[in-house]
Amino acid sequence: MLQVLYTKAFSVHQFNTACVPAFTQKAALAAMERAGDVLEYMRHSFALRRTLLADALSGTEQLQVMEATGAFYLFVRVHHQEANIRDFALRLLEDTGVATVPGTAFGDAGEGYLRLSYAASDDVLLEAAKRLVNYVSH
């Protein structure tokens, strides 16, 4: 059941976030150009969260964090026993409640990788990292 829901939700998400209309892109650009100090504060906050999550995931050899320089995602190599990373991501969600995106959502080269967002509070990131590290370590 969860797999069916995941597949349907992914389809909706994919088409709502890809191909953003031009007027929305222009509005985002205007907002960024007028953001001033707020934009710098956000950049700094996300940089801190990126480091926090990457450090929290470094506690096991089963996870390798790829260096991130943009957006608010980490790409993490996962050594696992599942047939593929999509199956692993679904089982991770079912067993721990940690939602990730399988790397294969971005092409075949993403096999073995998860994409994790760090657009959350420090407490949420640390809890998710703890659950993921414990999951792959056992």
C-alpha positions as CSV (number, residue, x, y, z in Angstrom):
1,M,0.0,0.0,0.0
2,L,2.8,2.4,0.9
3,Q,4.5,1.7,-2.4
4,V,1.4,2.7,-4.3
5,L,1.0,5.9,-2.4
6,Y,4.7,6.7,-2.8
7,T,4.5,6.2,-6.6
8,K,1.3,8.4,-6.9
9,A,2.7,11.1,-4.6
10,F,6.0,11.1,-6.5
11,S,4.2,11.6,-9.8
12,V,2.2,14.6,-8.4
13,H,5.3,16.1,-6.8
14,Q,7.5,15.7,-9.9
15,F,5.1,17.5,-12.2
16,N,4.4,20.3,-9.7
17,T,8.1,21.1,-9.2
18,A,9.5,20.6,-12.6
19,C,8.8,23.1,-15.4
20,V,8.0,26.1,-13.2
21,P,6.1,28.7,-15.2
22,A,8.1,31.7,-16.4
23,F,6.0,34.2,-14.5
24,T,6.8,32.4,-11.2
25,Q,10.5,32.3,-12.1
26,K,10.4,36.1,-12.7
27,A,8.6,36.7,-9.4
28,A,11.2,34.6,-7.6
29,L,14.0,36.6,-9.2
30,A,12.4,39.9,-8.2
31,A,12.0,38.7,-4.6
32,M,15.7,37.6,-4.5
33,E,16.9,40.9,-5.9
34,R,15.1,42.8,-3.2
35,A,15.8,40.4,-0.3
36,G,19.0,42.1,0.9
37,D,20.2,40.8,4.3
38,V,17.5,38.2,4.5
39,L,18.9,36.3,1.6
40,E,22.4,36.3,3.1
41,Y,20.9,35.1,6.4
42,M,19.2,32.2,4.6
43,R,22.4,31.2,2.8
44,H,24.3,31.2,6.1
45,S,21.5,29.2,7.8
46,F,21.4,26.6,5.1
47,A,25.2,26.3,5.1
48,L,25.1,25.6,8.8
49,R,22.4,23.0,8.4
50,R,24.3,21.3,5.5
51,T,27.3,21.0,7.8
52,L,25.2,19.8,10.7
53,L,23.5,17.0,8.6
54,A,26.7,16.0,6.8
55,D,28.6,15.7,10.1
56,A,25.7,13.7,11.7
57,L,25.8,11.2,8.8
58,S,29.5,10.7,9.0
59,G,29.2,8.3,11.9
60,T,29.1,5.2,9.8
61,E,31.0,3.7,6.8
62,Q,27.8,2.7,5.2
63,L,27.1,6.4,4.3
64,Q,29.2,8.6,2.2
65,V,28.1,12.3,1.9
66,M,28.9,13.9,-1.4
67,E,30.1,17.5,-1.2
68,A,27.2,19.9,-1.7
69,T,27.6,23.4,-2.9
70,G,24.1,24.4,-3.9
71,A,20.4,24.0,-3.2
72,F,19.4,22.5,0.1
73,Y,20.0,18.8,-0.5
74,L,22.7,16.3,0.2
75,F,23.4,13.4,-2.1
76,V,24.5,10.4,0.0
77,R,26.0,7.1,-1.2
78,V,24.4,4.3,0.7
79,H,25.8,0.8,1.1
80,H,22.8,-1.4,1.5
81,Q,21.4,-4.9,0.9
82,E,18.3,-4.1,-1.1
83,A,17.9,-4.8,-4.8
84,N,18.0,-1.1,-5.6
85,I,18.0,2.3,-3.9
86,R,14.3,2.8,-4.5
87,D,13.4,-0.3,-2.5
88,F,15.8,0.8,0.2
89,A,14.2,4.3,0.3
90,L,10.8,2.8,0.7
91,R,11.9,0.4,3.4
92,L,13.7,3.2,5.2
93,L,10.5,5.3,5.1
94,E,8.3,2.4,6.4
95,D,10.7,1.3,9.1
96,T,12.0,4.7,10.4
97,G,9.7,7.4,9.1
98,V,12.7,9.1,7.3
99,A,11.6,10.3,3.9
100,T,14.3,10.5,1.2
101,V,14.4,10.6,-2.6
102,P,16.1,7.7,-4.4
103,G,18.9,9.0,-6.6
104,T,17.5,7.1,-9.5
105,A,14.8,9.8,-9.7
106,F,17.5,11.9,-11.4
107,G,18.7,9.2,-13.7
108,D,20.3,5.7,-13.7
109,A,23.6,7.1,-12.4
110,G,21.8,7.8,-9.1
111,E,21.6,4.2,-8.2
112,G,23.0,3.7,-4.7
113,Y,22.3,7.3,-3.7
114,L,19.7,9.1,-1.6
115,R,18.9,12.8,-1.8
116,L,18.2,14.3,1.6
117,S,16.8,17.8,2.2
118,Y,18.3,19.9,4.9
119,A,15.4,22.5,4.8
120,A,14.3,21.5,8.3
121,S,15.0,22.5,11.8
122,D,18.3,21.3,13.4
123,D,16.3,19.0,15.7
124,V,14.5,17.3,12.8
125,L,17.8,16.9,10.9
126,L,19.6,15.4,13.8
127,E,16.8,13.0,14.5
128,A,16.6,11.9,10.9
129,A,20.4,11.5,10.7
130,K,20.3,9.4,13.9
131,R,17.6,7.1,12.5
132,L,19.4,6.7,9.2
133,V,22.8,6.0,10.7
134,N,21.2,3.4,13.1
135,Y,19.3,1.8,10.3
136,V,22.3,1.3,8.0
137,S,24.6,0.3,10.9
138,H,22.4,-2.7,11.9
